[in-house]
């Protein structure tokens, strides 16, 4: 777990906007140790993963976000911590919707990120 615990962000509202209310989504926040293992298993990399998205069924998926990794990389992307966690979540939801990295995906990420109010 990261300092401060899981951020209070509108995960459900954004999930519903992107994937729909009927979509069943599991959201997990692994420890750094588990994150490193997940990254080794899925991407053959030896550092903590920031986010992974797994479609399980047509209307079901899982998102994994490593909060300590998000905290450490937020400034690199010009984000505050909570903003970056939300960005990673939006990014993963768009992948679950079937989007690939592209200018259109970048536009959609910014669109949904702008819908969130950060305190």
VMD Tcl script that draws the C-alpha trace (Angstrom):
set ca {
  {0.00 0.00 0.00}
  {1.15 3.52 -0.61}
  {1.27 6.45 1.77}
  {-2.26 7.75 2.25}
  {-3.98 4.61 0.97}
  {-6.16 4.38 -2.12}
  {-7.03 7.84 -3.46}
  {-10.68 8.86 -3.35}
  {-11.24 9.31 -7.07}
  {-14.32 8.82 -9.29}
  {-13.25 5.42 -10.63}
  {-16.84 4.17 -10.96}
  {-18.13 7.25 -12.80}
  {-15.25 7.18 -15.29}
  {-15.62 3.40 -15.76}
  {-19.32 3.87 -16.49}
  {-18.60 6.68 -18.99}
  {-15.99 4.69 -20.90}
  {-17.09 1.07 -20.58}
  {-20.75 1.35 -19.59}
  {-22.68 0.54 -16.44}
  {-23.04 -3.14 -17.34}
  {-19.28 -3.70 -17.61}
  {-17.90 -5.64 -14.62}
  {-14.51 -4.25 -13.62}
  {-12.07 -5.34 -10.96}
  {-9.59 -2.68 -9.81}
  {-6.52 -3.87 -7.90}
  {-3.65 -1.99 -6.25}
  {-0.71 -4.38 -5.77}
  {2.30 -4.00 -3.51}
  {5.61 -3.10 -5.16}
  {6.77 -6.72 -4.78}
  {3.64 -8.05 -6.50}
  {3.87 -5.32 -9.14}
  {7.42 -6.34 -10.06}
  {6.31 -9.96 -10.36}
  {3.34 -9.01 -12.55}
  {5.63 -6.99 -14.81}
  {8.03 -9.94 -15.09}
  {5.20 -12.35 -15.84}
  {3.35 -10.22 -18.40}
  {5.92 -7.90 -19.97}
  {9.24 -9.61 -19.17}
  {10.47 -6.46 -17.37}
  {12.17 -6.23 -13.97}
  {10.66 -3.05 -12.55}
  {7.24 -2.28 -11.06}
  {4.44 -1.91 -13.59}
  {2.42 1.30 -13.50}
  {-0.79 -0.12 -14.99}
  {-2.03 -3.32 -16.62}
  {-5.44 -3.98 -18.16}
  {-6.83 -7.45 -18.78}
  {-10.04 -8.12 -20.69}
  {-11.58 -11.24 -19.17}
  {-14.86 -11.49 -21.07}
  {-16.71 -9.22 -23.51}
  {-18.18 -7.18 -20.64}
  {-15.63 -7.91 -17.91}
  {-12.06 -6.91 -17.18}
  {-9.42 -6.13 -14.60}
  {-7.18 -3.12 -14.08}
  {-4.06 -3.20 -11.92}
  {-2.48 0.11 -10.84}
  {0.66 0.32 -8.70}
  {0.15 3.41 -6.56}
  {3.80 3.80 -5.52}
  {4.86 3.65 -9.17}
  {2.17 6.20 -10.07}
  {3.39 8.49 -7.30}
  {7.03 8.22 -8.42}
  {6.32 8.91 -12.11}
  {3.58 11.58 -11.87}
  {5.93 14.56 -12.25}
  {7.58 12.94 -15.29}
  {4.21 13.21 -17.05}
  {3.38 16.68 -15.71}
  {0.67 15.36 -13.40}
  {-0.09 15.61 -9.72}
  {-0.32 12.21 -7.99}
  {-4.13 11.87 -8.01}
  {-4.28 13.17 -11.57}
  {-1.77 10.55 -12.67}
  {-3.62 7.71 -10.95}
  {-6.78 8.81 -12.76}
  {-4.86 9.08 -16.05}
  {-3.59 5.50 -15.66}
  {-7.12 4.31 -14.90}
  {-8.56 6.10 -17.94}
  {-5.73 4.75 -20.12}
  {-6.51 1.20 -18.99}
  {-10.27 1.62 -19.48}
  {-9.68 2.81 -23.04}
  {-7.54 -0.27 -23.71}
  {-10.34 -2.46 -22.33}
  {-12.69 -0.67 -24.73}
  {-10.40 -1.80 -27.54}
  {-8.36 1.33 -28.22}
  {-4.70 1.14 -29.17}
  {-2.09 3.84 -28.57}
  {-2.82 6.66 -31.01}
  {-3.61 10.35 -31.27}
  {-7.29 9.45 -30.86}
  {-6.51 7.61 -27.61}
  {-4.49 10.61 -26.40}
  {-7.49 12.86 -27.13}
  {-9.85 10.53 -25.28}
  {-7.49 10.36 -22.27}
  {-7.44 14.16 -22.07}
  {-11.21 14.39 -22.54}
  {-11.94 12.06 -19.62}
  {-9.17 13.50 -17.44}
  {-10.70 16.97 -17.90}
  {-14.02 15.62 -16.54}
  {-12.42 14.93 -13.15}
  {-12.16 17.60 -10.46}
  {-9.05 17.25 -8.31}
  {-8.84 18.81 -4.87}
}
mol new
graphics top color blue
foreach p $ca { graphics top sphere $p radius 0.5 }
foreach p [lrange $ca 0 end-1] q [lrange $ca 1 end] { graphics top cylinder $p $q radius 0.2 }
display resetview
